């Protein structure tokens, strides 16, 4: 049984790697915390969202949205903290509400 589980995990990793998938692009498809996917997109893409959409995120102000826009582009959502745009506490509040779309090659 353990051998089979290891085989399936390895197969899944290889399939994801060879198709060019990234965690951020898959995150959009993840169901909400309550287990149901809503018909409306509630997550915000960091590299393309406007000031109004960003400032509507939990714990963010218009000034925070301006800093996010000024520090683009982002490779992943953790860049918000790495670049000093948001504090760790702010990031923890909104990390499930944002994602970064990776360009298709």
C-alpha positions as CSV (number, residue, x, y, z in Angstrom):
1,X,0.0,0.0,0.0
2,X,2.8,2.4,0.9
3,X,4.6,1.7,-2.4
4,X,1.4,2.4,-4.3
5,X,0.9,5.7,-2.5
6,X,4.5,6.7,-3.2
7,X,4.1,5.8,-6.9
8,X,0.9,7.9,-7.1
9,X,2.5,10.9,-5.5
10,X,5.5,10.7,-7.7
11,X,3.3,10.4,-10.8
12,X,1.3,13.5,-9.7
13,X,4.4,15.5,-9.2
14,X,5.8,14.5,-12.6
15,X,2.5,15.3,-14.3
16,X,2.3,18.7,-12.8
17,X,6.0,19.5,-13.6
18,X,5.8,18.4,-17.2
19,X,2.6,20.4,-18.0
20,X,4.1,23.7,-16.8
21,X,1.6,24.1,-14.0
22,X,2.5,26.3,-11.1
23,X,1.1,26.4,-7.6
24,X,-0.2,29.9,-8.2
25,X,-2.2,29.0,-11.3
26,X,-3.7,26.0,-9.6
27,X,-4.6,28.1,-6.5
28,X,-7.4,29.8,-8.5
29,X,-9.2,26.5,-8.8
30,X,-9.1,25.6,-5.1
31,X,-12.4,25.6,-3.4
32,X,-13.2,28.0,-0.6
33,X,-12.6,27.3,3.0
34,X,-16.1,25.9,3.4
35,X,-15.5,23.4,0.7
36,X,-17.6,24.9,-2.0
37,X,-16.5,26.8,-5.0
38,X,-18.4,30.0,-5.7
39,X,-19.4,31.0,-9.2
40,X,-17.8,34.5,-8.8
41,X,-14.0,34.9,-8.7
42,X,-13.2,36.3,-5.2
43,X,-9.4,36.1,-5.4
44,X,-7.4,39.0,-6.8
45,X,-4.4,38.8,-9.2
46,X,-1.6,40.9,-7.8
47,X,0.0,42.0,-11.1
48,X,-3.2,43.2,-12.8
49,X,-5.7,44.3,-10.1
50,X,-6.6,47.9,-9.8
51,X,-6.4,50.2,-6.8
52,X,-10.1,49.8,-6.0
53,X,-10.0,46.0,-6.0
54,X,-6.8,45.8,-4.0
55,X,-8.0,48.3,-1.3
56,X,-11.1,46.1,-0.8
57,X,-8.9,43.2,0.4
58,X,-9.0,42.4,4.2
59,X,-6.8,44.8,6.2
60,X,-5.6,47.0,3.2
61,X,-6.0,50.7,2.6
62,X,-5.8,52.8,-0.5
63,X,-2.2,53.6,0.4
64,X,-1.4,49.9,0.7
65,X,-2.9,49.3,-2.7
66,X,-0.7,52.1,-4.2
67,X,2.4,50.4,-2.7
68,X,1.4,47.0,-4.2
69,X,0.9,48.6,-7.6
70,X,4.2,50.5,-7.4
71,X,6.2,47.4,-6.6
72,X,5.0,45.2,-9.5
73,X,5.7,42.7,-11.0
74,X,5.4,39.9,-8.5
75,X,6.6,36.4,-9.1
76,X,4.5,35.0,-6.2
77,X,2.3,36.4,-3.5
78,X,5.0,36.1,-0.8
79,X,6.9,38.9,-2.7
80,X,4.6,41.3,-0.9
81,X,6.5,40.7,2.3
82,X,9.9,40.1,0.6
83,X,9.8,43.5,-1.1
84,X,8.6,45.2,2.1
85,X,5.3,46.2,0.7
86,X,3.2,44.6,3.5
87,X,4.0,43.4,7.0
88,X,3.8,39.8,7.9
89,X,0.6,40.4,9.8
90,X,-1.1,42.1,6.8
91,X,0.1,39.3,4.5
92,X,-1.4,36.7,6.8
93,X,-4.8,38.4,6.6
94,X,-5.0,38.5,2.8
95,X,-2.8,35.6,1.6
96,X,-5.8,33.5,0.7
97,X,-7.4,36.3,-1.2
98,X,-4.5,36.9,-3.7
99,X,-2.6,35.0,-6.3
100,X,0.0,35.6,-9.1
101,X,-0.8,34.5,-12.6
102,X,2.2,33.1,-14.4
103,X,2.7,33.7,-18.1
104,X,2.1,30.7,-20.4
105,X,5.1,29.8,-22.4
